């Protein structure tokens, strides 16, 4: 179960890099997952599909992703993207400033709603990085 929670949160888009998380980080992620699953009432099958790269345009999935994004610090409570945090996360995975900047310019933009912003950014980063980077 713990491995699934970590995979859901940090590899919603299938990250090819191994992640080393402390017990404290794992506990936080488990708490975030539980909170966001409950508040969004998301179908876990949609989360699994997203993790595999299939992004279903679903309001509950968007709410789940937005909730996680706020918990992790990618968006503030009003839904505004936190570009520095996002940049640092992507660059830590890619270790390529030029590619990171290109992805940021292409993928990180405010949409009609905070939920749409999260959904589109997560999907775009996944597709643009060749599955090497994940926002959530």
C-alpha positions as CSV (number, residue, x, y, z in Angstrom):
1,X,0.0,0.0,0.0
2,X,2.8,2.4,0.9
3,X,4.5,1.9,-2.5
4,X,1.2,2.5,-4.2
5,X,0.6,5.8,-2.4
6,X,4.1,7.0,-3.3
7,X,3.6,5.9,-6.9
8,X,0.2,7.7,-7.1
9,X,1.5,10.9,-5.8
10,X,4.9,11.3,-7.3
11,X,4.4,9.3,-10.4
12,X,1.0,10.1,-11.6
13,X,2.6,10.4,-15.0
14,X,5.1,7.5,-14.6
15,X,8.4,8.8,-13.6
16,X,11.4,6.7,-14.8
17,X,13.6,7.9,-12.0
18,X,13.8,6.1,-8.6
19,X,12.7,8.2,-5.8
20,X,14.1,8.0,-2.3
21,X,11.8,9.2,0.3
22,X,12.2,9.5,4.0
23,X,9.7,7.9,6.3
24,X,8.4,11.4,7.2
25,X,7.9,12.2,3.5
26,X,6.1,8.9,3.0
27,X,3.8,9.7,5.9
28,X,3.0,13.1,4.5
29,X,2.2,11.7,1.1
30,X,0.0,9.0,2.6
31,X,-1.8,11.7,4.5
32,X,-2.1,13.9,1.4
33,X,-3.5,11.0,-0.7
34,X,-6.1,10.2,2.0
35,X,-7.2,13.8,2.3
36,X,-7.4,14.4,-1.4
37,X,-9.0,11.0,-2.2
38,X,-11.7,11.8,0.4
39,X,-12.3,15.4,-0.5
40,X,-12.5,14.6,-4.3
41,X,-14.1,11.2,-4.1
42,X,-11.9,10.3,-7.1
43,X,-12.2,6.9,-8.7
44,X,-8.8,5.2,-8.0
45,X,-8.9,3.6,-11.4
46,X,-8.6,7.1,-13.0
47,X,-5.6,7.8,-10.8
48,X,-4.0,4.5,-12.0
49,X,-4.7,5.4,-15.6
50,X,-3.2,8.8,-15.2
51,X,-0.1,7.2,-13.6
52,X,0.1,5.1,-16.8
53,X,-0.2,8.2,-19.0
54,X,-3.9,8.1,-19.8
55,X,-5.4,11.3,-18.6
56,X,-9.2,11.1,-18.4
57,X,-10.9,14.5,-18.4
58,X,-12.8,14.0,-15.1
59,X,-13.8,16.6,-12.6
60,X,-13.0,14.4,-9.6
61,X,-9.6,13.5,-11.0
62,X,-8.9,17.2,-11.5
63,X,-10.0,18.0,-8.0
64,X,-7.7,15.2,-6.6
65,X,-4.7,16.5,-8.6
66,X,-5.4,20.1,-7.5
67,X,-5.6,19.0,-3.9
68,X,-2.3,17.2,-4.1
69,X,-0.7,20.2,-5.9
70,X,-1.7,22.5,-3.1
71,X,-0.5,20.1,-0.4
72,X,2.9,19.7,-2.1
73,X,3.2,23.5,-2.8
74,X,2.9,23.6,-6.6
75,X,-0.1,25.9,-6.2
76,X,-1.2,28.2,-3.4
77,X,-4.6,28.1,-1.8
78,X,-6.0,30.5,-4.5
79,X,-4.7,28.1,-7.3
80,X,-1.8,30.3,-8.5
81,X,1.1,28.2,-9.8
82,X,4.3,28.5,-7.8
83,X,6.8,28.5,-10.7
84,X,10.0,28.3,-8.6
85,X,8.8,25.2,-6.8
86,X,7.7,23.6,-10.0
87,X,11.0,24.5,-11.7
88,X,13.0,23.0,-8.9
89,X,11.0,19.7,-9.0
90,X,11.3,19.3,-12.7
91,X,14.9,20.2,-12.9
92,X,15.8,17.8,-10.0
93,X,14.3,15.0,-12.1
94,X,15.8,16.0,-15.5
95,X,19.0,17.6,-14.3
96,X,18.8,19.7,-17.5
97,X,18.2,23.4,-17.1
98,X,17.5,24.0,-20.8
99,X,14.9,21.2,-21.1
100,X,13.4,22.2,-17.7
101,X,12.9,25.8,-19.0
102,X,11.4,24.6,-22.2
103,X,8.9,22.5,-20.3
104,X,8.1,25.3,-18.0
105,X,7.4,27.7,-20.9
106,X,5.3,25.1,-22.7
107,X,3.3,23.6,-19.8
108,X,3.0,26.0,-16.9
109,X,0.2,28.4,-17.5
110,X,-3.0,29.4,-15.7
111,X,-6.2,27.9,-17.2
112,X,-9.8,28.7,-16.6
113,X,-9.9,27.0,-13.2
114,X,-7.2,25.9,-10.7
115,X,-8.3,22.3,-11.3
116,X,-7.8,22.7,-15.1
117,X,-4.5,24.4,-14.5
118,X,-3.2,21.4,-12.5
119,X,-4.6,18.8,-14.9
120,X,-3.2,20.4,-18.0
121,X,0.2,21.1,-16.4
122,X,0.6,17.5,-15.1
123,X,-0.4,16.1,-18.4
124,X,1.8,18.4,-20.4
125,X,4.9,17.8,-18.2
126,X,4.4,14.1,-18.5
127,X,4.1,14.3,-22.3
128,X,6.8,16.9,-22.8
129,X,9.5,15.2,-20.7
130,X,9.2,11.8,-22.4
131,X,7.9,10.5,-19.0
132,X,11.1,11.4,-17.3
133,X,9.5,14.1,-15.1
134,X,6.4,14.2,-13.0
135,X,4.8,17.1,-11.2
136,X,2.8,14.9,-8.8
